[in-house]
Amino acid sequence: MEPAATYLSVLQKYKNNLKSITNDIDRREEYFRLYKKEFMWLGNDYACIALNHLINDKDLFPSVEDKKYFLKNSLNRSSAGRLIIKQLHTSTFNIHEVKFEDGKSALHCLDEIYGSSELLWPKFETRNIIEYFFRNNLNENYSDGHGYTYLHGACMAGQLHSVARFLEQGVDANLDTYTCSPLHIAARYRREAIVKILLKHKANPNKPDREQSTPLHALAYPCLCDCVCAWNFCHKRGPVVEIVKMLIDHGANIEARNCHGDTPLQSAVSRFDTELTRTLLKHGADLDSLNEDRMFSANFSSLELKCYPLTLDIIEVIKLLQSAGYEMNFLTKLKMIKFWIKARGNNIDRMVGEDTGDNAQRDLGHLPKLTLI
């Protein structure tokens, strides 16, 4: 059969199948079931092209609610989702203006997927979808029902040109419509160039979020590498040295406390972020600000436990503190040992993967050098 005839045959088959389903919700769900089967399992090009074409078929999916359903359910579907979103965008449906039932825009939802510590697809897949949104929006700083704007999203995704364009158009670098500032988001995701341009446009380095945390606190927030997903682990963290320097040079308060009473140093220590801890100490962070009751209180997702060599990180952070003159009391030392043993157990999965016995040997090699009690 000729390619054109094959395509038309497949198209008609799917159309008849979907048309036979009278309930709108059931029809949408069947569409995604078919798409998942053909794209992800079989890689059937004709089927995928046909299904993409049917998204904009007004006989099958006439309503805006149909389009919103497709958009929302495509956001976490890797490259398959990107194809569906692209097809939706070819119609009169505006993917940028949509607000879902919870008031969030598609970009806001993508931010939450990208920042999640429980990932099915690699983060760069989500970032590719985000980049599509910015490639197809040149001017408008859209905002959703939560005050989350495209400037916030550009800071999250590292879209430097979009950030620069918004700022040149007069968008306020201290935009306060959302729970945290654009600078706060850029710091969390360690977007060095974006932090620089925001500060150049008078972004406030001490502007707190809803928990009274500043951009310096945000540097300690969980932020996994773009390659991380359920089956791929990576211990890399973004750069912090220059970001910390820029924030402090622009007046950031290194001893600012959030609603939990934590300073940026406390946040860095509780996340066992060696580089951030070292950098804050170099800039004079006060050891007296540390609360030993909160030092081992942070929660780590299962994916973080598999990515980060916490057994080594715990010891390295404590060594940094001790070299700066910090002394732990007896109970804190016991808490540390307990936490280390727990982390050690979780690190088994990590070492069985791409990090083999070398890391185990390295971790244990550091242990005798630290006087715990």
C-alpha positions as CSV (number, residue, x, y, z in Angstrom):
1,M,0.0,0.0,0.0
2,E,1.2,3.5,-0.8
3,P,2.3,5.7,2.1
4,A,-0.5,8.2,1.6
5,A,-3.1,5.4,1.4
6,T,-1.6,3.8,4.6
7,Y,-1.8,7.0,6.4
8,L,-5.5,7.7,5.4
9,S,-6.4,4.1,6.4
10,V,-4.8,4.5,9.8
11,L,-6.4,8.0,10.2
12,Q,-9.9,6.7,9.4
13,K,-9.5,3.7,11.7
14,Y,-8.7,5.9,14.7
15,K,-11.3,8.4,13.9
16,N,-14.0,5.7,13.7
17,N,-12.8,4.2,16.9
18,L,-12.9,7.5,18.8
19,K,-16.2,8.6,17.2
20,S,-17.8,5.5,18.6
21,I,-17.2,6.7,22.1
22,T,-20.0,9.0,23.1
23,N,-18.7,10.2,26.5
24,D,-16.3,13.2,26.1
25,I,-14.0,12.2,29.0
26,D,-13.8,8.5,27.9
27,R,-12.9,9.7,24.4
28,R,-10.1,11.9,25.6
29,E,-8.7,9.0,27.8
30,E,-8.9,6.6,24.9
31,Y,-7.0,9.1,22.7
32,F,-4.1,9.1,25.2
33,R,-4.2,5.4,25.6
34,L,-3.8,5.0,21.8
35,Y,-1.1,7.7,21.7
36,K,0.9,6.0,24.5
37,K,0.6,2.7,22.8
38,E,1.7,3.8,19.3
39,F,4.3,6.4,20.2
40,M,6.0,5.0,23.3
41,W,5.6,1.3,22.8
42,L,5.5,0.7,19.1
43,G,7.0,3.8,17.6
44,N,4.4,3.7,14.8
45,D,5.0,6.9,12.7
46,Y,1.8,6.7,10.7
47,A,-0.3,6.2,13.8
48,C,1.4,9.1,15.6
49,I,0.9,11.5,12.7
50,A,-2.7,10.4,12.4
51,L,-3.3,10.9,16.1
52,N,-1.7,14.3,16.0
53,H,-4.0,15.3,13.2
54,L,-7.0,14.2,15.2
55,I,-6.3,16.5,18.1
56,N,-7.8,19.4,16.1
57,D,-10.6,17.4,14.6
58,K,-13.7,19.5,15.6
59,D,-16.0,16.5,15.2
60,L,-14.1,14.5,17.8
61,F,-12.8,17.2,20.1
62,P,-14.9,20.4,19.6
63,S,-14.5,22.1,23.0
64,V,-11.9,24.3,24.7
65,E,-12.1,21.8,27.6
66,D,-10.9,19.1,25.2
67,K,-7.9,21.2,24.3
68,K,-7.1,22.0,27.9
69,Y,-7.3,18.3,28.8
70,F,-4.8,17.5,26.0
71,L,-2.5,20.3,27.1
72,K,-2.4,19.4,30.8
73,N,-1.9,15.7,30.1
74,S,0.9,16.4,27.7
75,L,3.1,18.4,30.0
76,N,4.8,15.3,31.6
77,R,4.9,13.1,28.6
78,S,8.4,13.7,27.3
79,S,8.9,14.2,23.6
80,A,5.4,12.7,22.9
81,G,3.9,15.5,24.9
82,R,5.9,18.1,23.0
83,L,4.4,16.9,19.7
84,I,0.9,17.1,21.1
85,I,1.5,20.7,22.4
86,K,2.9,21.7,19.0
87,Q,-0.1,20.4,17.3
88,L,-2.4,22.3,19.7
89,H,-0.5,25.4,19.0
90,T,-1.2,25.2,15.3
91,S,-4.9,25.8,16.0
92,T,-6.4,29.0,17.3
93,F,-6.0,27.6,20.9
94,N,-3.6,29.8,22.9
95,I,-1.4,27.5,25.0
96,H,0.0,30.5,26.9
97,E,-3.3,32.0,28.1
98,V,-4.8,28.8,29.4
99,K,-5.5,28.5,33.1
100,F,-6.4,25.1,34.5
101,E,-9.0,24.4,37.2
102,D,-6.4,25.2,39.9
103,G,-5.6,28.5,38.3
104,K,-2.2,27.5,37.1
105,S,-0.8,28.1,33.6
106,A,0.8,25.3,31.6
107,L,4.2,26.9,32.3
108,H,3.5,27.0,36.0
109,C,2.7,23.2,35.9
110,L,6.0,22.6,33.9
111,D,7.9,24.5,36.7
112,E,6.5,22.1,39.3
113,I,7.3,19.1,37.2
114,Y,10.9,20.4,36.5
115,G,11.4,21.2,40.2
116,S,10.1,17.9,41.5
117,S,12.3,15.4,43.2
118,E,10.2,12.5,41.9
119,L,10.8,12.4,38.2
120,L,9.6,9.9,35.6
121,W,11.4,11.6,32.6
122,P,14.7,13.3,32.6
123,K,14.5,17.0,33.5
124,F,15.9,18.0,30.2
125,E,12.8,16.6,28.5
126,T,10.6,18.9,30.5
127,R,13.0,21.8,29.8
128,N,12.7,21.1,26.1
129,I,8.9,21.5,26.4
130,I,9.5,24.8,28.4
131,E,11.8,26.0,25.6
132,Y,9.0,25.5,23.1
133,F,6.7,27.8,25.1
134,F,9.4,30.5,25.0
135,R,10.3,30.1,21.4
136,N,6.6,30.7,20.5
137,N,6.1,33.7,22.8
138,L,8.2,36.7,22.0
139,N,6.7,39.5,24.0
140,E,3.9,38.8,26.5
141,N,4.7,38.3,30.2
142,Y,1.6,36.1,30.8
143,S,0.5,35.6,34.4
144,D,-1.7,32.9,35.8
145,G,-4.2,32.8,38.7
146,H,-1.3,32.5,41.2
147,G,0.7,35.4,39.9
148,Y,3.2,33.1,38.3
149,T,4.5,34.9,35.2
150,Y,6.6,34.0,32.2
151,L,9.5,36.0,33.8
152,H,9.4,33.6,36.7
153,G,9.4,30.7,34.3
154,A,12.2,32.1,32.3
155,C,14.3,32.4,35.4
156,M,13.6,28.8,36.3
157,A,14.4,27.4,32.9
158,G,17.5,29.5,32.3
159,Q,16.0,31.4,29.4
160,L,18.4,34.3,29.5
161,H,17.2,36.0,26.3
162,S,13.6,35.9,27.4
163,V,14.5,37.4,30.8
164,A,16.5,40.1,29.1
165,R,13.6,40.9,26.7
166,F,11.1,41.1,29.6
167,L,13.3,43.4,31.6
168,E,14.0,45.6,28.5
169,Q,10.2,45.9,28.0
170,G,9.9,47.3,31.5
171,V,8.9,44.3,33.5
172,D,9.8,44.8,37.2
173,A,12.8,42.7,38.3
174,N,11.2,42.7,41.8
175,L,7.8,41.4,40.5
176,D,5.8,40.5,43.6
177,T,2.8,38.8,42.1
178,Y,4.0,35.3,43.1
179,T,5.1,33.7,46.3
180,C,8.7,34.4,45.6
181,S,10.7,36.8,43.4
182,P,12.3,36.1,40.0
183,L,15.7,36.4,41.7
184,H,14.7,33.8,44.3
185,I,13.9,31.4,41.5
186,A,17.0,32.1,39.5
187,A,19.1,31.5,42.7
188,R,17.3,28.3,43.5
189,Y,18.1,26.9,40.0
190,R,21.6,28.4,40.1
191,R,21.2,30.4,36.9
192,E,24.3,32.5,37.3
193,A,23.8,34.7,34.2
194,I,20.2,35.4,35.1
195,V,21.1,36.3,38.7
196,K,23.6,38.8,37.2
197,I,21.1,40.5,34.9
198,L,18.4,40.6,37.5
199,L,20.8,42.3,40.0
200,K,21.8,44.7,37.2
201,H,18.1,45.7,36.9
202,K,17.9,46.4,40.7
203,A,16.5,43.1,41.9
204,N,16.4,43.1,45.7
205,P,18.8,40.4,47.0
206,N,17.0,40.4,50.4
207,K,13.4,40.1,49.1
208,P,11.9,37.2,51.1
209,D,9.5,34.6,49.9
210,R,6.4,33.4,51.8
211,E,8.6,31.6,54.4
212,Q,10.8,34.7,54.8
213,S,13.7,32.9,53.0
214,T,16.0,35.1,50.8
215,P,17.7,34.2,47.6
216,L,20.7,33.0,49.6
217,H,18.5,30.5,51.4
218,A,17.1,29.4,48.0
219,L,20.5,28.2,46.9
220,A,20.1,25.3,49.4
221,Y,16.8,24.2,48.0
222,P,16.7,20.8,46.2
223,C,17.7,21.2,42.6
224,L,18.6,18.0,40.8
225,C,20.7,17.9,37.6
226,D,18.8,18.0,34.2
227,C,19.9,14.4,33.4
228,V,18.2,13.0,36.5
229,C,15.1,10.8,36.3
230,A,13.8,7.5,37.7
231,W,16.5,5.5,36.1
232,N,19.4,7.9,35.8
233,F,21.2,9.4,38.8
234,C,23.7,12.3,38.9
235,H,25.4,14.0,41.9
236,K,26.2,17.3,40.2
237,R,24.9,20.5,41.7
238,G,24.9,23.9,39.9
239,P,27.6,26.5,40.6
240,V,27.2,28.7,43.7
241,V,30.5,30.5,44.2
242,E,29.9,33.4,41.8
243,I,26.2,33.6,42.7
244,V,26.9,34.0,46.4
245,K,29.5,36.6,45.7
246,M,27.1,38.6,43.4
247,L,24.3,38.5,46.0
248,I,26.5,39.6,48.9
249,D,28.2,42.3,46.7
250,H,24.7,43.7,46.1
251,G,23.9,43.8,49.8
252,A,22.4,40.4,50.6
253,N,22.3,39.7,54.3
254,I,24.2,36.5,54.9
255,E,22.7,36.3,58.4
256,A,19.1,36.7,57.4
257,R,16.7,34.3,59.1
258,N,13.6,32.7,57.6
259,C,10.4,31.8,59.5
260,H,12.1,28.7,60.9
261,G,15.0,30.7,62.3
262,D,17.4,29.4,59.8
263,T,20.2,31.4,58.2
264,P,21.5,30.5,54.7
265,L,24.4,28.6,56.4
266,Q,21.9,26.6,58.4
267,S,20.0,25.7,55.3
268,A,23.2,24.7,53.4
269,V,24.4,22.6,56.3
270,S,21.1,20.8,56.8
271,R,21.1,19.9,53.1
272,F,24.8,18.8,53.3
273,D,25.7,21.0,50.4
274,T,29.5,21.1,50.7
275,E,30.3,23.8,48.1
276,L,27.6,26.1,49.4
277,T,28.7,25.6,53.0
278,R,32.3,26.3,52.0
279,T,31.4,29.4,50.1
280,L,29.2,30.9,52.8
281,L,31.9,30.3,55.4
282,K,34.4,32.1,53.2
283,H,32.1,35.1,53.1
284,G,32.0,35.2,56.9
285,A,28.8,33.3,57.8
286,D,28.5,33.1,61.6
287,L,28.9,29.7,63.1
288,D,26.9,30.9,66.1
289,S,23.8,31.0,63.9
290,L,23.7,27.2,63.7
291,N,20.9,25.3,65.5
292,E,22.1,21.8,66.2
293,D,18.5,20.6,66.7
294,R,17.9,21.4,63.0
295,M,21.2,20.3,61.6
296,F,20.0,16.8,60.7
297,S,16.3,17.5,60.3
298,A,16.0,17.9,56.5
299,N,14.1,15.4,54.4
300,F,15.6,14.0,51.3
301,S,13.5,12.4,48.5
302,S,14.3,8.8,47.4
303,L,15.8,10.2,44.2
304,E,18.0,12.6,46.0
305,L,19.3,9.8,48.2
306,K,20.2,7.9,45.1
307,C,21.9,10.8,43.4
308,Y,23.9,12.4,46.2
309,P,26.7,10.6,48.1
310,L,25.3,11.8,51.4
311,T,27.6,9.7,53.5
312,L,30.6,11.6,52.1
313,D,28.7,14.9,52.1
314,I,27.8,14.7,55.8
315,I,31.4,14.1,56.7
316,E,32.8,16.8,54.4
317,V,30.3,19.4,55.7
318,I,31.1,18.6,59.4
319,K,34.8,18.8,58.6
320,L,34.3,22.2,57.1
321,L,32.5,23.4,60.2
322,Q,35.2,22.0,62.5
323,S,38.0,23.6,60.5
324,A,36.2,26.9,60.9
325,G,36.2,26.3,64.7
326,Y,32.8,24.8,65.3
327,E,32.4,22.2,68.0
328,M,29.4,19.8,68.2
329,N,28.0,18.8,71.5
330,F,27.7,15.1,72.5
331,L,24.0,14.7,71.5
332,T,24.6,16.2,68.1
333,K,27.4,13.8,67.4
334,L,25.1,10.9,68.2
335,K,22.5,12.4,65.9
336,M,25.1,12.7,63.2
337,I,26.1,9.1,63.6
338,K,22.5,7.9,63.4
339,F,21.8,10.1,60.3
340,W,25.0,8.8,58.7
341,I,24.0,5.2,59.3
342,K,20.6,5.9,57.8
343,A,22.1,7.6,54.8
344,R,24.6,4.8,54.4
345,G,21.8,2.3,54.1
346,N,20.1,4.4,51.4
347,N,23.4,4.8,49.5
348,I,23.5,1.1,48.7
349,D,21.2,1.6,45.7
350,R,23.4,4.3,44.5
351,M,26.6,2.3,44.8
352,V,25.1,-0.7,43.0
353,G,24.4,1.5,40.0
354,E,27.0,3.5,38.1
355,D,28.8,4.4,41.4
356,T,30.4,1.1,42.5
357,G,32.6,0.2,45.4
358,D,35.0,3.1,44.8
359,N,32.6,5.5,46.4
360,A,32.0,3.2,49.3
361,Q,35.7,2.9,49.9
362,R,36.1,6.7,49.6
363,D,33.3,7.4,52.1
364,L,34.6,4.9,54.6
365,G,38.1,6.2,54.1
366,H,37.1,9.6,55.4
367,L,35.3,8.3,58.5
368,P,38.3,7.6,60.8
369,K,39.6,11.1,60.1
370,L,36.6,12.7,61.9
371,T,36.5,12.7,65.6
372,L,32.8,12.2,66.4
373,I,32.9,11.7,70.2
